[in-house]
Amino acid sequence: MTSLFEVVVYWDMNKPVSALRTRQQRTLEQIFKTPVSSGIKWSDIESLIKALGGEIKEGRGSRCKFLLNGSIANFHRPHPSPDTDKGAVAGLREWLESVGVTPS
């Protein structure tokens, strides 16, 4: 079975979740909502990753890498719609948990 993301050791940086702006905190809460949400704007997810101290690397086509807290996650940017589907949100939630990020 293949996973929606791949975790690789990279570097260590940390930023407390409490330092997030209201919109970023709301995005994080949407990611961790049960049942899994769809329709989260990709730009909001990218803003959250950057606010957490992460980095986004562009890949080929719609591929991108999120680098955060010593790991890398590979995702596909949604297109043509800017909304993220449930599978990508579930993978993002799993990865964020694995790097120690959860809503406060």
The first five atom37 places (N, CA, C, CB, O) and aatype in JSON, in Angstrom:
{
  "aatype": [12, 16, 15, 10, 13, 6, 19, 19, 19, 18, 17, 3, 12, 2, 11, 14, 19, 15, 0, 10, 1, 16, 1, 5, 5, 1, 16, 10, 6, 5, 9, 13, 11, 16, 14, 19, 15, 15, 7, 9, 11, 17, 15, 3, 9, 6, 15, 10, 9, 11, 0, 10, 7, 7, 6, 9, 11, 6, 7, 1, 7, 15, 1, 4, 11, 13, 10, 10, 2, 7, 15, 9, 0, 2, 13, 8, 1, 14, 8, 14, 15, 14, 3, 16, 3, 11, 7, 0, 19, 0, 7, 10, 1, 6, 17, 10, 6, 15, 19, 7, 19, 16, 14, 15],
  "atom_mask": [
    [1, 1, 1, 1, 1],
    [1, 1, 1, 1, 1],
    [1, 1, 1, 1, 1],
    [1, 1, 1, 1, 1],
    [1, 1, 1, 1, 1],
    [1, 1, 1, 1, 1],
    [1, 1, 1, 1, 1],
    [1, 1, 1, 1, 1],
    [1, 1, 1, 1, 1],
    [1, 1, 1, 1, 1],
    [1, 1, 1, 1, 1],
    [1, 1, 1, 1, 1],
    [1, 1, 1, 1, 1],
    [1, 1, 1, 1, 1],
    [1, 1, 1, 1, 1],
    [1, 1, 1, 1, 1],
    [1, 1, 1, 1, 1],
    [1, 1, 1, 1, 1],
    [1, 1, 1, 1, 1],
    [1, 1, 1, 1, 1],
    [1, 1, 1, 1, 1],
    [1, 1, 1, 1, 1],
    [1, 1, 1, 1, 1],
    [1, 1, 1, 1, 1],
    [1, 1, 1, 1, 1],
    [1, 1, 1, 1, 1],
    [1, 1, 1, 1, 1],
    [1, 1, 1, 1, 1],
    [1, 1, 1, 1, 1],
    [1, 1, 1, 1, 1],
    [1, 1, 1, 1, 1],
    [1, 1, 1, 1, 1],
    [1, 1, 1, 1, 1],
    [1, 1, 1, 1, 1],
    [1, 1, 1, 1, 1],
    [1, 1, 1, 1, 1],
    [1, 1, 1, 1, 1],
    [1, 1, 1, 1, 1],
    [1, 1, 1, 0, 1],
    [1, 1, 1, 1, 1],
    [1, 1, 1, 1, 1],
    [1, 1, 1, 1, 1],
    [1, 1, 1, 1, 1],
    [1, 1, 1, 1, 1],
    [1, 1, 1, 1, 1],
    [1, 1, 1, 1, 1],
    [1, 1, 1, 1, 1],
    [1, 1, 1, 1, 1],
    [1, 1, 1, 1, 1],
    [1, 1, 1, 1, 1],
    [1, 1, 1, 1, 1],
    [1, 1, 1, 1, 1],
    [1, 1, 1, 0, 1],
    [1, 1, 1, 0, 1],
    [1, 1, 1, 1, 1],
    [1, 1, 1, 1, 1],
    [1, 1, 1, 1, 1],
    [1, 1, 1, 1, 1],
    [1, 1, 1, 0, 1],
    [1, 1, 1, 1, 1],
    [1, 1, 1, 0, 1],
    [1, 1, 1, 1, 1],
    [1, 1, 1, 1, 1],
    [1, 1, 1, 1, 1],
    [1, 1, 1, 1, 1],
    [1, 1, 1, 1, 1],
    [1, 1, 1, 1, 1],
    [1, 1, 1, 1, 1],
    [1, 1, 1, 1, 1],
    [1, 1, 1, 0, 1],
    [1, 1, 1, 1, 1],
    [1, 1, 1, 1, 1],
    [1, 1, 1, 1, 1],
    [1, 1, 1, 1, 1],
    [1, 1, 1, 1, 1],
    [1, 1, 1, 1, 1],
    [1, 1, 1, 1, 1],
    [1, 1, 1, 1, 1],
    [1, 1, 1, 1, 1],
    [1, 1, 1, 1, 1],
    [1, 1, 1, 1, 1],
    [1, 1, 1, 1, 1],
    [1, 1, 1, 1, 1],
    [1, 1, 1, 1, 1],
    [1, 1, 1, 1, 1],
    [1, 1, 1, 1, 1],
    [1, 1, 1, 0, 1],
    [1, 1, 1, 1, 1],
    [1, 1, 1, 1, 1],
    [1, 1, 1, 1, 1],
    [1, 1, 1, 0, 1],
    [1, 1, 1, 1, 1],
    [1, 1, 1, 1, 1],
    [1, 1, 1, 1, 1],
    [1, 1, 1, 1, 1],
    [1, 1, 1, 1, 1],
    [1, 1, 1, 1, 1],
    [1, 1, 1, 1, 1],
    [1, 1, 1, 1, 1],
    [1, 1, 1, 0, 1],
    [1, 1, 1, 1, 1],
    [1, 1, 1, 1, 1],
    [1, 1, 1, 1, 1],
    [1, 1, 1, 1, 1]
  ],
  "atom_positions": [
    [[0.84, -1.18, 0.0], [0.0, 0.0, 0.0], [0.89, 1.24, 0.0], [-0.96, 0.0, 1.22], [1.84, 1.33, 0.77]],
    [[0.58, 2.19, -0.85], [1.36, 3.42, -0.89], [0.68, 4.47, -0.03], [1.52, 3.93, -2.34], [-0.54, 4.5, 0.11]],
    [[1.49, 5.32, 0.55], [0.99, 6.37, 1.42], [0.85, 7.66, 0.63], [1.93, 6.57, 2.63], [1.45, 7.82, -0.43]],
    [[0.04, 8.57, 1.15], [-0.13, 9.86, 0.51], [1.08, 10.76, 0.69], [-1.36, 10.55, 1.04], [1.2, 11.79, 0.02]],
    [[1.96, 10.38, 1.59], [3.14, 11.2, 1.82], [4.31, 10.31, 2.2], [2.88, 12.24, 2.9], [4.14, 9.14, 2.53]],
    [[5.47, 10.89, 2.16], [6.7, 10.19, 2.5], [7.44, 11.05, 3.51], [7.59, 9.9, 1.22], [7.63, 12.25, 3.28]],
    [[7.85, 10.46, 4.62], [8.56, 11.23, 5.65], [10.04, 10.93, 5.55], [8.01, 10.89, 7.06], [10.45, 9.77, 5.53]],
    [[10.85, 11.98, 5.49], [12.29, 11.86, 5.38], [12.92, 12.83, 6.38], [12.78, 12.15, 3.91], [12.45, 13.96, 6.51]],
    [[13.97, 12.41, 7.07], [14.65, 13.33, 8.0], [15.28, 14.45, 7.19], [15.72, 12.58, 8.85], [15.92, 14.19, 6.17]],
    [[15.12, 15.69, 7.63], [15.66, 16.82, 6.89], [16.35, 17.82, 7.82], [14.56, 17.51, 6.1], [17.57, 17.92, 7.79]],
    [[15.62, 18.55, 8.62], [16.2, 19.5, 9.56], [15.21, 19.73, 10.68], [16.58, 20.83, 8.86], [14.07, 19.25, 10.6]],
    [[15.59, 20.44, 11.7], [14.73, 20.63, 12.85], [14.44, 22.1, 13.07], [15.37, 20.03, 14.1], [15.37, 22.9, 13.25]],
    [[13.19, 22.47, 13.06], [12.77, 23.82, 13.4], [11.38, 23.73, 14.01], [12.8, 24.78, 12.16], [10.59, 22.87, 13.62]],
    [[11.1, 24.59, 14.94], [9.84, 24.51, 15.67], [9.25, 25.89, 15.89], [10.06, 23.8, 17.02], [9.98, 26.84, 16.18]],
    [[7.98, 26.0, 15.76], [7.27, 27.23, 16.06], [5.99, 26.83, 16.78], [6.98, 28.09, 14.76], [5.27, 25.95, 16.29]],
    [[5.68, 27.45, 17.92], [4.49, 27.03, 18.66], [3.2, 27.3, 17.89], [4.45, 27.72, 20.0], [3.06, 28.32, 17.22]],
    [[2.26, 26.37, 18.01], [0.96, 26.51, 17.36], [0.24, 27.75, 17.87], [0.1, 25.26, 17.59], [-0.55, 28.35, 17.15]],
    [[0.5, 28.15, 19.11], [-0.15, 29.33, 19.69], [0.23, 30.62, 18.98], [0.2, 29.44, 21.16], [-0.46, 31.63, 19.15]],
    [[1.3, 30.62, 18.18], [1.74, 31.82, 17.47], [0.99, 32.03, 16.15], [3.22, 31.74, 17.21], [1.28, 32.98, 15.43]],
    [[0.04, 31.16, 15.84], [-0.68, 31.26, 14.57], [-1.7, 32.39, 14.59], [-1.37, 29.94, 14.26], [-2.24, 32.74, 15.64]],
    [[-1.95, 32.95, 13.42], [-3.02, 33.93, 13.28], [-4.35, 33.18, 13.31], [-2.87, 34.76, 11.95], [-4.39, 31.95, 13.17]],
    [[-5.43, 33.9, 13.48], [-6.76, 33.3, 13.59], [-7.08, 32.43, 12.39], [-7.82, 34.38, 13.75], [-7.57, 31.31, 12.55]],
    [[-6.83, 32.91, 11.18], [-7.15, 32.14, 9.97], [-6.33, 30.86, 9.9], [-6.91, 33.0, 8.71], [-6.85, 29.82, 9.51]],
    [[-5.06, 30.93, 10.27], [-4.2, 29.75, 10.25], [-4.64, 28.75, 11.31], [-2.73, 30.15, 10.48], [-4.63, 27.54, 11.07]],
    [[-5.04, 29.25, 12.48], [-5.55, 28.37, 13.54], [-6.83, 27.68, 13.06], [-5.82, 29.18, 14.84], [-7.03, 26.49, 13.32]],
    [[-7.69, 28.41, 12.37], [-8.93, 27.86, 11.83], [-8.63, 26.77, 10.79], [-9.79, 28.97, 11.2], [-9.29, 25.74, 10.76]],
    [[-7.63, 27.0, 9.95], [-7.24, 26.0, 8.96], [-6.75, 24.74, 9.65], [-6.15, 26.55, 8.03], [-7.12, 23.63, 9.26]],
    [[-5.92, 24.88, 10.68], [-5.43, 23.73, 11.43], [-6.59, 22.96, 12.05], [-4.44, 24.19, 12.53], [-6.6, 21.73, 12.03]],
    [[-7.56, 23.67, 12.6], [-8.73, 23.01, 13.19], [-9.54, 22.27, 12.13], [-9.61, 24.04, 13.91], [-10.06, 21.19, 12.4]],
    [[-9.67, 22.85, 10.93], [-10.37, 22.18, 9.83], [-9.66, 20.89, 9.45], [-10.49, 23.11, 8.61], [-10.31, 19.88, 9.18]],
    [[-8.34, 20.92, 9.42], [-7.57, 19.73, 9.06], [-7.82, 18.6, 10.05], [-6.06, 20.06, 8.99], [-7.86, 17.43, 9.67]],
    [[-7.98, 18.94, 11.32], [-8.15, 17.93, 12.36], [-9.62, 17.64, 12.69], [-7.44, 18.37, 13.61], [-9.91, 16.9, 13.63]],
    [[-10.53, 18.22, 11.94], [-11.96, 18.02, 12.16], [-12.35, 16.57, 11.83], [-12.79, 19.0, 11.29], [-11.82, 15.97, 10.9]],
    [[-13.29, 16.01, 12.63], [-13.8, 14.67, 12.37], [-15.29, 14.79, 12.09], [-13.52, 13.71, 13.58], [-16.01, 15.41, 12.87]],
    [[-15.78, 14.2, 11.0], [-15.06, 13.48, 9.96], [-14.18, 14.42, 9.14], [-16.04, 12.74, 9.04], [-14.3, 15.64, 9.23]],
    [[-13.3, 13.83, 8.35], [-12.33, 14.59, 7.56], [-13.06, 15.59, 6.66], [-11.45, 13.64, 6.71], [-14.02, 15.24, 5.98]],
    [[-12.57, 16.81, 6.67], [-13.14, 17.87, 5.84], [-12.57, 17.83, 4.43], [-12.88, 19.25, 6.46], [-11.46, 17.34, 4.21]],
    [[-13.33, 18.34, 3.5], [-12.79, 18.61, 2.17], [-13.07, 20.08, 1.92], [-13.44, 17.68, 1.04], [-13.8, 20.72, 2.68]],
    [[-12.51, 20.61, 0.88], [-12.78, 22.0, 0.54], [-11.91, 23.02, 1.22], [0.0, 0.0, 0.0], [-12.19, 24.21, 1.15]],
    [[-10.85, 22.58, 1.89], [-9.91, 23.54, 2.49], [-9.07, 24.12, 1.36], [-9.0, 22.86, 3.59], [-8.52, 23.38, 0.54]],
    [[-8.98, 25.42, 1.3], [-8.21, 26.08, 0.24], [-6.73, 25.74, 0.37], [-8.41, 27.62, 0.29], [-6.15, 25.82, 1.46]],
    [[-6.12, 25.37, -0.74], [-4.7, 25.01, -0.75], [-3.84, 26.17, -0.27], [-4.27, 24.57, -2.15], [-2.86, 25.97, 0.43]],
    [[-4.21, 27.38, -0.65], [-3.43, 28.56, -0.23], [-3.46, 28.72, 1.3], [-3.97, 29.84, -0.9], [-2.48, 29.18, 1.89]],
    [[-4.57, 28.34, 1.93], [-4.64, 28.39, 3.4], [-3.72, 27.35, 4.03], [-6.09, 28.17, 3.87], [-3.1, 27.61, 5.06]],
    [[-3.62, 26.18, 3.4], [-2.72, 25.13, 3.9], [-1.27, 25.59, 3.77], [-2.94, 23.8, 3.13], [-0.48, 25.41, 4.7]],
    [[-0.91, 26.17, 2.63], [0.45, 26.67, 2.44], [0.77, 27.76, 3.47], [0.63, 27.22, 1.01], [1.87, 27.79, 4.02]],
    [[-0.18, 28.65, 3.73], [0.01, 29.7, 4.73], [0.25, 29.1, 6.11], [-1.21, 30.64, 4.76], [1.1, 29.59, 6.86]],
    [[-0.48, 28.06, 6.45], [-0.32, 27.39, 7.74], [1.08, 26.78, 7.86], [-1.38, 26.3, 7.91], [1.74, 26.95, 8.88]],
    [[1.52, 26.07, 6.83], [2.84, 25.43, 6.87], [3.93, 26.48, 7.07], [3.1, 24.62, 5.57], [4.84, 26.28, 7.88]],
    [[3.85, 27.58, 6.35], [4.84, 28.66, 6.49], [4.79, 29.27, 7.89], [4.61, 29.75, 5.43], [5.83, 29.57, 8.47]],
    [[3.58, 29.47, 8.43], [3.43, 30.05, 9.77], [3.99, 29.14, 10.85], [1.96, 30.35, 10.05], [4.43, 29.62, 11.9]],
    [[3.98, 27.84, 10.61], [4.53, 26.88, 11.57], [6.06, 26.82, 11.49], [3.94, 25.5, 11.32], [6.69, 26.1, 12.26]],
    [[6.64, 27.57, 10.55], [8.09, 27.57, 10.4], [8.55, 26.62, 9.32], [0.0, 0.0, 0.0], [9.75, 26.37, 9.18]],
    [[7.62, 26.1, 8.55], [7.95, 25.16, 7.48], [8.33, 25.86, 6.2], [0.0, 0.0, 0.0], [8.32, 27.09, 6.09]],
    [[8.67, 25.05, 5.24], [9.09, 25.53, 3.93], [8.35, 24.73, 2.87], [10.64, 25.41, 3.75], [8.02, 23.57, 3.09]],
    [[8.08, 25.36, 1.73], [7.4, 24.69, 0.63], [8.32, 24.72, -0.57], [6.03, 25.37, 0.31], [8.78, 25.78, -1.0]],
    [[8.59, 23.54, -1.12], [9.42, 23.41, -2.31], [8.55, 22.95, -3.47], [10.61, 22.42, -2.08], [7.79, 21.98, -3.34]],
    [[8.66, 23.64, -4.58], [7.89, 23.27, -5.77], [8.56, 22.1, -6.47], [7.76, 24.47, -6.73], [9.78, 22.05, -6.6]],
    [[7.75, 21.17, -6.93], [8.25, 20.03, -7.7], [7.79, 20.16, -9.14], [0.0, 0.0, 0.0], [7.43, 21.24, -9.6]],
    [[7.8, 19.05, -9.84], [7.35, 19.03, -11.22], [5.83, 19.0, -11.26], [7.94, 17.83, -11.99], [5.19, 18.32, -10.46]],
    [[5.26, 19.73, -12.19], [3.81, 19.77, -12.32], [3.15, 20.32, -11.08], [0.0, 0.0, 0.0], [3.48, 21.42, -10.62]],
    [[2.22, 19.56, -10.53], [1.5, 20.02, -9.34], [2.11, 19.49, -8.04], [0.04, 19.61, -9.42], [1.52, 19.65, -6.97]],
    [[3.26, 18.86, -8.13], [3.89, 18.3, -6.93], [4.54, 19.4, -6.09], [4.95, 17.25, -7.32], [5.07, 20.38, -6.62]],
    [[4.47, 19.21, -4.78], [5.18, 20.11, -3.88], [5.57, 19.35, -2.63], [4.31, 21.34, -3.52], [4.96, 18.35, -2.27]],
    [[6.62, 19.84, -1.97], [7.12, 19.24, -0.74], [6.93, 20.23, 0.39], [8.61, 18.82, -0.87], [7.25, 21.41, 0.26]],
    [[6.41, 19.73, 1.5], [6.34, 20.51, 2.73], [7.46, 20.02, 3.62], [4.93, 20.39, 3.43], [7.59, 18.82, 3.86]],
    [[8.29, 20.93, 4.13], [9.39, 20.6, 5.03], [9.08, 21.23, 6.38], [10.77, 21.1, 4.46], [8.9, 22.45, 6.47]],
    [[9.03, 20.41, 7.43], [8.67, 20.91, 8.75], [9.15, 19.97, 9.83], [7.15, 21.11, 8.86], [8.99, 18.75, 9.71]],
    [[9.74, 20.51, 10.89], [10.15, 19.74, 12.07], [10.93, 18.47, 11.75], [8.94, 19.38, 12.88], [10.71, 17.43, 12.37]],
    [[11.82, 18.56, 10.8], [12.68, 17.42, 10.5], [12.11, 16.41, 9.54], [0.0, 0.0, 0.0], [12.68, 15.33, 9.4]],
    [[11.03, 16.72, 8.86], [10.5, 15.77, 7.89], [10.0, 16.46, 6.63], [9.37, 14.96, 8.52], [9.78, 17.68, 6.61]],
    [[9.82, 15.66, 5.61], [9.33, 16.14, 4.32], [8.08, 15.36, 3.98], [10.41, 16.0, 3.2], [8.04, 14.14, 4.14]],
    [[7.06, 16.06, 3.5], [5.85, 15.4, 3.01], [5.62, 15.83, 1.57], [4.6, 15.75, 3.91], [5.68, 17.02, 1.25]],
    [[5.37, 14.87, 0.71], [5.1, 15.15, -0.69], [3.6, 15.14, -0.95], [5.81, 14.12, -1.6], [2.91, 14.19, -0.58]],
    [[3.11, 16.2, -1.57], [1.69, 16.32, -1.89], [1.53, 16.8, -3.33], [0.98, 17.28, -0.92], [2.48, 17.27, -3.95]],
    [[0.31, 16.67, -3.84], [-0.05, 17.23, -5.13], [-1.0, 18.38, -4.9], [-0.68, 16.15, -6.07], [-2.03, 18.24, -4.24]],
    [[-0.64, 19.53, -5.45], [-1.5, 20.71, -5.36], [-2.78, 20.42, -6.15], [-0.76, 22.01, -5.9], [-2.7, 19.93, -7.28]],
    [[-3.95, 20.71, -5.57], [-5.2, 20.44, -6.29], [-5.34, 21.36, -7.5], [-6.41, 20.61, -5.35], [-4.92, 22.52, -7.48]],
    [[-5.93, 20.82, -8.56], [-6.2, 21.61, -9.75], [-7.3, 20.95, -10.54], [-4.92, 21.78, -10.61], [-7.39, 19.72, -10.46]],
    [[-8.12, 21.6, -11.26], [-8.13, 23.05, -11.43], [-8.74, 23.79, -10.23], [-8.9, 23.41, -12.68], [-8.56, 25.0, -10.1]],
    [[-9.46, 23.08, -9.37], [-10.06, 23.71, -8.19], [-8.99, 23.96, -7.12], [-11.2, 22.82, -7.62], [-8.07, 23.15, -6.98]],
    [[-9.09, 25.05, -6.37], [-8.13, 25.32, -5.29], [-8.45, 24.56, -4.0], [-8.09, 26.8, -5.0], [-7.72, 24.66, -3.01]],
    [[-9.55, 23.78, -4.01], [-10.0, 23.07, -2.81], [-9.34, 21.7, -2.69], [-11.51, 22.93, -2.81], [-9.21, 20.98, -3.68]],
    [[-8.94, 21.36, -1.48], [-8.26, 20.09, -1.19], [-9.29, 19.0, -0.93], [-7.3, 20.24, 0.02], [-10.29, 19.25, -0.26]],
    [[-9.05, 17.8, -1.46], [-10.0, 16.69, -1.24], [-9.74, 16.0, 0.09], [-9.9, 15.68, -2.39], [-8.73, 16.25, 0.75]],
    [[-10.66, 15.12, 0.49], [-10.58, 14.45, 1.79], [-9.32, 13.61, 1.95], [-11.8, 13.58, 2.01], [-8.74, 13.57, 3.03]],
    [[-8.91, 12.93, 0.89], [-7.71, 12.09, 0.97], [-6.46, 12.9, 1.28], [0.0, 0.0, 0.0], [-5.64, 12.5, 2.1]],
    [[-6.33, 14.04, 0.62], [-5.17, 14.89, 0.86], [-5.21, 15.48, 2.27], [-5.1, 16.02, -0.18], [-4.18, 15.6, 2.93]],
    [[-6.4, 15.85, 2.73], [-6.54, 16.4, 4.09], [-6.18, 15.33, 5.12], [-7.98, 16.92, 4.33], [-5.51, 15.62, 6.11]],
    [[-6.63, 14.09, 4.9], [-6.31, 13.0, 5.82], [-4.8, 12.75, 5.86], [-7.05, 11.7, 5.41], [-4.24, 12.54, 6.93]],
    [[-4.15, 12.77, 4.7], [-2.7, 12.6, 4.64], [-1.96, 13.74, 5.32], [0.0, 0.0, 0.0], [-0.97, 13.52, 6.01]],
    [[-2.46, 14.94, 5.12], [-1.86, 16.12, 5.76], [-2.0, 16.03, 7.28], [-2.51, 17.41, 5.23], [-1.05, 16.33, 8.01]],
    [[-3.16, 15.62, 7.74], [-3.39, 15.47, 9.19], [-2.43, 14.44, 9.77], [-4.86, 15.05, 9.47], [-1.82, 14.68, 10.81]],
    [[-2.3, 13.3, 9.11], [-1.4, 12.24, 9.57], [0.04, 12.74, 9.66], [-1.48, 11.02, 8.65], [0.75, 12.47, 10.62]],
    [[0.46, 13.48, 8.63], [1.83, 14.0, 8.62], [2.03, 15.04, 9.72], [2.15, 14.61, 7.25], [3.04, 15.0, 10.42]],
    [[1.08, 15.96, 9.87], [1.21, 16.98, 10.92], [1.29, 16.34, 12.3], [0.02, 17.96, 10.87], [2.09, 16.77, 13.13]],
    [[0.48, 15.32, 12.55], [0.56, 14.6, 13.83], [1.93, 13.97, 14.02], [-0.53, 13.52, 13.91], [2.48, 13.99, 15.12]],
    [[2.48, 13.41, 12.93], [3.78, 12.74, 13.03], [4.92, 13.69, 13.35], [4.08, 12.01, 11.74], [5.95, 13.28, 13.88]],
    [[4.75, 14.98, 13.03], [5.79, 15.97, 13.33], [5.43, 16.8, 14.57], [6.0, 16.9, 12.13], [6.1, 17.78, 14.87]],
    [[4.39, 16.38, 15.27], [4.05, 17.01, 16.54], [3.18, 18.24, 16.47], [0.0, 0.0, 0.0], [3.14, 19.02, 17.42]],
    [[2.46, 18.43, 15.36], [1.58, 19.59, 15.23], [0.13, 19.13, 15.36], [1.81, 20.32, 13.88], [-0.34, 18.32, 14.58]],
    [[-0.56, 19.66, 16.36], [-1.99, 19.43, 16.56], [-2.61, 20.74, 17.03], [-2.26, 18.26, 17.58], [-1.9, 21.6, 17.54]],
    [[-3.92, 20.89, 16.88], [-4.56, 22.12, 17.37], [-4.41, 22.25, 18.88], [-6.05, 22.16, 16.98], [-4.39, 21.24, 19.6]],
    [[-4.3, 23.48, 19.36], [-4.16, 23.68, 20.81], [-5.52, 23.71, 21.48], [-3.4, 24.97, 21.12], [-5.6, 23.87, 22.7]]
  ]
}
